Amino acid sequence: MEMKTKTEWFLEWLLKQDFEKDRNDIHAELRRRKENPDWERPMVMYCVRKSGHKFIKKKEIAVVIDQMPWQQRARTAETHWYHVVYKRPATDVEWKENRINNTVRRYTVWPYFIQNRGTVDKIISHIIQDDLENYHIEPGIISDIISAFEEFYKRKIRIFRIEYPQQLSISFNE
């Protein structure tokens, strides 16, 4: 077996590179960013934890906000730990929330654990209600999210309104 010098190895590597394609990709990306003012907008992904992971055995549904949507190769959690059911761009409220938090982490995950007490229907109902009330998602997108989960679980998902407990204020008149 012949050992290559650093110069030979470098020349071989240079010959394998396609600099013309790289330059064209850079120009296409710059053109896309110029035409699309919201190129920095995070992506919100509705995911289900893959069960085949070596150490993590918990079942969960996660709402993942990707802080770096412009990096096409930065999708490790999306493909490794989770199966993405639905993707949508973040709303203005979510985008503003992420800018205020100014987190350096690539992914912010809000998991909803599937246990005996938390059925899939309750978890998805909670996610949908949260999206409708806090983030003002359009009803058309909500129905797309529900149908994506129904297609993933291959059954009809019952959506219902979640009632939050309220603190009673009791005053005694004297």
C-alpha positions in Angstrom: 0.0 0.0 0.0 1.4 3.3 -1.1 1.4 6.2 1.4 0.4 9.6 -0.1 2.1 12.8 0.7 0.1 15.7 2.0 0.5 17.5 -1.3 -0.8 14.5 -3.3 -3.7 14.0 -0.9 -4.6 17.7 -1.2 -4.4 17.7 -5.0 -6.6 14.6 -5.2 -9.1 16.3 -2.8 -9.1 19.4 -5.0 -9.9 17.5 -8.1 -12.9 15.9 -6.5 -14.4 19.3 -5.5 -17.1 20.9 -7.7 -16.4 24.6 -7.0 -18.7 25.7 -9.9 -21.7 24.0 -8.3 -20.8 25.4 -4.8 -20.6 28.9 -6.3 -24.0 28.5 -8.1 -25.5 27.2 -4.8 -24.3 30.2 -2.9 -25.7 32.6 -5.6 -29.0 30.8 -5.5 -29.2 31.0 -1.7 -28.3 34.7 -1.8 -31.0 35.3 -4.4 -33.6 33.3 -2.3 -32.7 35.4 0.8 -33.1 38.6 -1.1 -36.5 37.6 -2.6 -37.8 36.2 0.7 -37.6 38.7 3.6 -38.5 36.0 6.2 -35.6 33.7 5.4 -34.6 33.8 9.0 -38.0 32.7 10.3 -37.8 29.6 12.5 -39.6 26.4 11.5 -42.0 24.7 13.9 -42.1 20.9 13.6 -44.6 18.6 15.2 -42.8 15.3 15.9 -43.2 11.9 17.4 -40.3 10.3 19.2 -38.8 7.3 17.3 -39.1 4.2 19.5 -36.0 2.5 18.0 -33.5 4.7 19.8 -30.8 2.8 21.8 -31.2 4.5 25.2 -34.3 6.7 25.1 -37.4 4.6 25.5 -40.0 7.2 26.4 -42.9 7.9 24.1 -43.6 11.5 23.4 -45.0 14.0 21.0 -42.8 17.1 20.7 -43.3 20.5 19.3 -39.8 21.5 18.1 -38.8 25.0 17.1 -35.7 25.0 14.8 -33.7 28.2 15.5 -31.6 27.8 12.4 -33.8 27.1 9.4 -31.4 28.4 6.9 -28.8 25.7 7.6 -30.0 22.8 5.4 -27.7 20.2 7.1 -28.6 21.2 10.7 -31.5 18.8 10.9 -29.9 16.1 13.2 -32.7 15.9 15.9 -35.4 15.9 13.2 -34.0 12.8 11.5 -32.3 11.0 14.4 -34.6 11.2 17.4 -37.9 12.3 16.0 -40.2 11.5 13.1 -41.5 14.8 11.8 -45.3 14.7 11.2 -45.9 18.3 10.1 -43.8 21.4 9.5 -44.8 25.0 9.3 -43.1 28.4 9.5 -43.3 30.1 13.0 -45.9 32.8 13.5 -44.9 36.4 14.4 -45.6 35.7 18.1 -43.3 32.6 18.1 -40.6 34.4 16.2 -40.7 37.4 18.6 -40.6 34.9 21.6 -37.5 33.3 20.2 -35.8 36.6 19.6 -36.5 37.7 23.1 -35.2 34.4 24.6 -32.2 34.7 22.2 -31.2 31.1 22.9 -28.1 29.7 21.3 -29.5 26.1 21.2 -30.4 24.9 17.8 -33.7 23.2 18.9 -36.2 24.2 21.5 -38.3 21.2 22.4 -41.6 21.2 24.3 -42.4 17.5 24.9 -45.7 16.0 25.7 -45.3 12.6 27.3 -47.6 9.8 26.4 -48.4 7.9 29.6 -51.5 6.2 31.0 -52.8 9.6 32.1 -51.8 11.5 28.9 -53.4 9.9 25.9 -52.5 10.9 22.4 -55.9 12.6 22.0 -55.4 14.7 25.1 -51.9 15.7 24.1 -52.8 16.7 20.6 -55.9 18.6 21.9 -53.6 20.5 24.3 -51.1 21.3 21.4 -54.0 22.5 19.2 -55.6 24.6 21.9 -52.2 26.1 22.7 -51.6 27.0 19.0 -55.0 28.5 18.6 -55.1 30.6 21.8 -51.5 31.6 22.2 -50.0 31.6 18.7 -53.1 32.4 16.6 -52.6 29.7 14.1 -55.2 29.7 11.2 -57.9 27.0 11.4 -56.8 25.6 8.0 -53.3 24.9 9.3 -54.8 23.4 12.5 -56.8 20.9 10.4 -53.7 20.0 8.4 -51.8 19.3 11.7 -54.7 17.1 12.9 -54.9 15.2 9.7 -51.1 14.7 9.7 -51.3 13.1 13.2 -54.3 11.0 12.1 -52.3 9.7 9.1 -49.3 8.9 11.4 -51.4 7.1 14.0 -53.8 5.6 11.4 -56.8 6.4 13.4 -59.3 9.2 14.1 -58.1 11.6 16.8 -60.7 13.2 19.0 -60.0 16.9 19.7 -61.7 18.5 22.7 -61.4 21.7 24.7 -59.2 21.4 27.8 -60.5 23.1 30.9 -57.8 24.7 33.0 -58.4 24.9 36.8 -59.1 28.3 38.1 -58.5 29.8 41.5 -61.7 31.0 43.2 -61.6 34.4 44.9 -64.0 34.3 47.8 -64.8 37.4 49.7 -66.9 37.6 52.8 -69.1 40.6 53.3 -69.4 41.8 56.8 
